[in-house]
Amino acid sequence: MKYIKLLVLVIMSITLSQVTYGQIEDVIVEKYYISDANDATDTTEFRSVAVGSVTYRIYVDLKEGSRIRKIYGDTYHALKIESTQDFYNNIDRPNANFGYLINKTWLDDNPTLALDSWITLGLGAIGQAGVLKPSDTDGSFLFPNNGGTYGIPGGLLLNNNPDAGITLNNADGYVTNTATYGQWVDFGFEDIAGDDTTVFGAINTGNSFVSNDIYLQQNAGVMGFDTVSNIVLVAQLTTTGDLSFELNLEIEETNGGSSNIVKYVASNDTLLPGEVVSPFLKYPSVCGCTDPDYLEYNSSFACSDAAQCLTPVVFGCMDTLACNYDSQANFSIPSLCCYPGLCNDRNLTLVCPDISNGRFGIMETAPNPASESVSFSIFMDTQKSGSLKIFDVFGKLIYKEELTGTSAVQNRKVDLNEFANGVYIVHLLSGDDISSTRFIKNSN
């Protein structure tokens, strides 16, 4: 029993580590900045950032050597980025629909462009990798700035709200990146006129971005600026509402000099070959029972909630026809089940002592499978009488023989020539006592 339990737990652990996490070690949602009243004075074509808006940056933490090639939505896995309030867009970024296309020099005269909402892969501006603020060691190019529309003295983006961590005048989350990238390809963001009509574009505003036919792709793949920690920026989002998202990523994995592409998706409603569910790609994270000692265990949870682990696993035989049926078991291990004459090479006298002590039971069924006949070795005390019954799998009585107990083993041979091929259930009955077994009729 201990060996079987250990084996099951090992299998569960392997499944959890290989399937759940894969090449994605985490998805990090950083509070990049919280806007204040000074920031709200900066307007671009009547748009301004609302007081209290939170700018979030989304990073994907990859295993070393992996690259993100694509962020996408397809037929079975929508790309979803939503908030309970509208996203902020600073539209003064000509032909720059994505973060990697923004020119950092634009930020000198338009400081709240640094709070714009966009999707990207790795870069937050041309030649600038996006990094977590604690990893930014080269200061901030966001300062000095011109103070926006009304020339606020000292400039904008100076709110020091502790919920946003390091202030932007100390670390702006950008580091110079001289890496050479391959071709960028995108689909589904622009209409036939070439305008980005999503909530991240310059035309429409809104709080929901959902698409089943869209992607941004970097053909060479993108690693993090620090290729060891390998943390890759994929989006920046500003809103006063509650953020939620479901991301899908195409990741190039390197293994021993060879590489392959795996699609990591947020939802397991429909999984195609080559797709792997990562619970980290859904936000807010869904927490649940991650302890395989409980029935509520599920490897798809991104975080652990011990309160949801309610029912301890009890391994055992759950077949009521077995002589060691365990009514307390809730996790079936069929190999544990023993039947008189069939106990998986284990000692029947230890597994089922009430049957094997000679008082009552079918002790042996041979041969099994059988072709022309099958024999049963039966114990039944002299004080007992009963019957031997054979049923097919549909419950139809096929054979019946009345028996009288003796002081010795009785051998009963049953002719199977009139039996159809298949599985049969055998009951030895005497009063309230019952002993059961099975055999297979198989005539070639």
N, C-alpha and C positions, 0 to 999 in steps of 0.2 A: 504493500500500500504506500509506504513512504517513497519507494523508488518511483512508482507510477506518478505520484503527486509531484515529485521533483522534476520528472521528465516533462509533465504538462506545463509546469511553471517555466522551465527552460525554453520550451517552444514558444510560450506566450511572450517571454522576454525578448527572444530573437525577433519575433514578429513586430513587437513594439519598436525596437531600435532600428530595424531595417526599413519597415514600411512607413511608420509614422514620421520619422525625422528625415531619412534620406540625406540629400545634400543641403537641405535647409535646416540650419541649427536654430534659427529664431527669426522673427520679424519684430523689429523695434519701431515703436511709435514715439518719436521725440517731440516734446513741446519746445518748438524752436523760438517762439516769441509770442507775447500777449500784448495786443495793441492798446494804446491809451488815447486820451482826448487830443493830444497834440498830433498823433498820427492820423486821427480822423479828419483833420483840417486839410489834408492833402487830397485833392480831387483830380481825376483824369476823366474828362468828358462826363462830368456829373457823377462819377463813381468814386466812392471813398470807402476806406476800411472802417468797419464799425468798432466803436469802443468795446473793449473786452474780447475782440476776435482772437482766437488762438490759431497760430500757424503751426501745423504739424508737419514733420518730415517722417516719411516712411522708409525704413531701411530693411534690407534683407541680408541676414547674416548667413553666409555660405561656408561650407567646408573649404579648406584651402585647396586651390587648384580648379575650383568650379567657376563657371562664367554664366551670367544671365544673357541669353540671346533675344528673348522676346517676352513682353508682357502683353496679354491678349484676352479676348473673350471669343468663345466659339459656340456652336450649336447647343452643346450640353453644359457648358460652363461659362456663364456670363461674367464679364468684367464689371464689378459693381463698386462704385465709390459714392457714398451718400452721406448726407447730414440732415439733421432736423431743421436746419436753417440754410440759407443760400451760401454758396462758396463765393469768396472774394476774388475778383479778377481785375488786375490793373491792365487796361487794354493798350497802354502805350508801349508796345513791344512788336514793332512791325515784322510780320512774317515769321514770328517766333512762337509757334504753337506749343513747343515743348521746352522743358527746362534747359536742355543741352544747347539750344539755339539762342538763348538770351546773351546779349553782350553786356559784360559787367560795367562798361563805361556808361551805359544808359542809367545806371543806378545813381550816378552823381547828381543828376538833375531830376531824378524821379525816385526818391528813396523808397516809397512804398511798393515799387516794383519788386523789391526784395521779399515782399509778402504775397506775391502772386501765387495762384493755384495752377499746378501743372503736373504732367507726367514726364518721366525721363528714364534713362538707364545710366546711372553712375554720375553724370555731370549735372551741376546746378547752373552752369553758365558755360560759355565757350572757353575751353581751356581750364575750367575750374571743376575739380571733383567735389562732390558733396560729401561731407564727413560729419559725424557727430561732434557737437561743439567741444566736448572734453578732449577730442582727438585733434582739434584744430590748434596748432602751435604757431601759426604765422600771423596772428593778429586779425585785423578786420579792414577790408577795403571799403566797407560801407560808411566809413567816417574819414574825413568830415563829409557831410552832405549839405545840400542847400536849404534844408528846412522845409522843403515842399512848397506848395502853392502860396503860402503866406510867409515864407521865409522865417519859420520859427527859429529864434536864436538858439544856437547850439546844435540845431539839427533835429531830425526825427529818429525813431527807432531806439529811443533811449530808456524806455520803460524797464525798470529793474524788478519787476514782479518775480518773487522767488520761485513761483510755480514753473517758470520757464528756465530756471537754472542760470547758467552763465549768460551775462548780458552780451548783446551783439557788438558793442564797442570793444569788447575784449576778445570775442571769438565769433566770427560770422558763419562758421560751418562750411567755408570754402578753402581749398588748398590748390595751389597751381599744379596742374596735371599736364605733363608733356607727352602722355601716351598717344600713340597713333591708332585711330580706330578705322574699321572698315566701313562699308556702306551702311547708311541708315535708311530704313524703309518703314513707312507707316501706311495704314489703310483704315478707312472708316471714320476718320476724324473730320474730314473736309467734305463739303457738298460739291455739286458739279461745278460751282463757280470758284472752287478753291478756297472757300472760307471755312474755318473751324466753327461749326455750329453746335458743338457740345457746350456744356456748362463751363468748360475751361477756355473757350474761345472768346473772341472780342465782340460777338454779336449777342448771344443769349446769356441770360443768368439763370440760376436755378440751384437746386440742392440735390439733384439726382443724376448720376452718370451710370447708365446700365446699357451694355451692348453685348450681343451674341455674335457680332461680326466686326471685329476691330483688333488692331494690333500696332505696337511699336516694336521694331526689330533692329538690332545691331548685329550685322552679319558675323563680325569677328567675336562677338561676345564681350561682356564687360565684367571685370573684377573690381573689387574694392580698391581704393587708393593704396591702402596697406594690404598687400596681397596675402599676408599671413592671416590677419583677422578677417579679411575679405567681407567687409560690410558695404553693401551697394545701395545707394540712394535710388528709389524708384518713383517717388512722388513728393510734392509739397502741396499742402492743402490748408486754406485759411477759412475759418467759419466761426460763427458764434454758437453753432449748434453742436449736437452730439454726433461724432464721426463714426461711421461704420464702413467696412469694405470687405470684398471678396476678390482676391487677386489670383490670377493664373499665370504661371511662369514657365517658359521653356529654358531649361538649364543644360549646359554642356558639362558633362562630368568627365574627369580625366582619371584613368585607372591604369597604372603601369605602362604609360606611354600611349595607350589607346584612349579614345574618347567616344562617348555616345550621348545622344540627346534624350532627355527625359522631360515629360510634361508634368509639372506639379500643379494640382488644382485644389481649390478650396472646398469643393463639394463632392461627395461620393454618391450622389443620386444615380449617375450613369458614369461608369468608368470604361474607357476603351483601352486596348492594348497600348502599352507605353505610357499610361497615365498613372500617377501616384497621388494619393490624397495627402496633403500636409495641413494639419490643423492650425498651423501658425498663419496660414494665408487668409484666415477669417478673423475679423476684428469687429466688436470686442471678442476676446478669446472665449471659447466655449469650454468651461471647466466641468469635470465630472470625476467618476471613480477610475483611477489609473492603477489600482491595486488588484493584480490578478487573483488574489485570494478571495475575491468577492464576485458574485454573479453579475453585479452591475458594471464590472470592468469593461472598458472599451478603449482601444488604442487610439481612437480618433480624437480624444480630448487633448487640447493644447496645454491644459494645466490641471492640477489635481484639486479635487474638492472631497475631502475625507467624509464629509457629511452625507455624500451620495453613495458611499459604500455601506450598504445596509445588510446584505445577505451573505454570510460566509459560505464559501464553496465547501460542500461535503461530497467528496468523491465516493462512488460506490456502484454497486450493481443495481439497476433500476428495472430489471426484467422480473415481473412477478412470477414467472415460471421457473426462475432459478432457485436453487436450494439455499442460496445465500443472498436472496433479495433483501435490500436495505431500504426500509421505508423512510429513513432519515436522509438518504442521499438526494442531492439536487443537481449533481453533475455526473452524467452517466459515463462509466468506463466499461464498455461491453466486455473487454478482455478479463475483467474481474469476475464475471458471472460464471458460476459452476452449475452443472447439471449432473445428476447421477450418470456416471459413465463418460462424462465429458467435462474435464476441469482444467484444460489447458496445461497439462503436465504438472499440475499441483496435487498435493496430497489431499484427497477428498475427506479423509478422516479428520483433518484439521480444519478444512474449510466448512464442511457441513457435518458436524459430529452427530446431530440428531438423526440424520438419515443413515450415516455410515456405521452406526453402532450395532446394526443387525436387527433392529426392531422393525423397521419399515422403510422401504424405498427401492427404487430401481437403481441398482448399483453399477450396471454395465450395459451398454448398447453396442452390439457388434454384429457385422461390420457397419461402419458408418462413414461414408455413404454405403448403401446396400443396393443390390440389384435383384436377386431372386428371392432372398429371405433375410430376415433380421431376427436376432435373438436378444432376449432381455434376461439379465440376472436379477432376481427379485428376492428381497427379504420381506417376510411378513409373519409375525408371531402366530403360534398355534391358536391363540385366543381370537385371532382376527379372521375376517373373511372380507372379500372385496371384489373388485373388477379391474381389468386392464382394458383401457379404451384408447383407440387411435383415431385422431381427427385430422382432416386436411386443413389447409390454411384458411379455408372459408368457414370452419367450424362444423363441417358435416362429419357425422360419426361414420367411420369407414370399417372399424373392427371393434368387437367387444368379446371379452372372455371373462367368465366368472372364476374366481380363485378362492382357495381355502388356505389359511396359514399353516405352515409347517415349521419344524425346528431347524430346517436346513435351507440352503439357497435353492430357489426354484428357477429353472431355466425354461423360458417360454420362447418357442420359435414360431414366427409368423410368416406365412407364405405371401410374397409380394407380387406374384405374377399378375394379379388382377389390379394392382395398384398403379396409378399413373405416376409418371416421373414428377417429383416435386418434394416439398418439405412437409413433414408430418409431425404432429404434436401427440405425445404419449402421456396419458394420465394413469397412475395407479391410485385407486381410491378405496378407502376403507373408513366408513363413518365420516368423521370430520378430518381425517388425515388424507393428504394428497402428496404424491411425488410425481414430478413431471420431467420429461426430457424431450428431445427432438431427434429426428433422423431424416436423412435424405434418401429418397428412392431415385436411383440414376441408372437406367439400363441403356447401354450404348447400342 
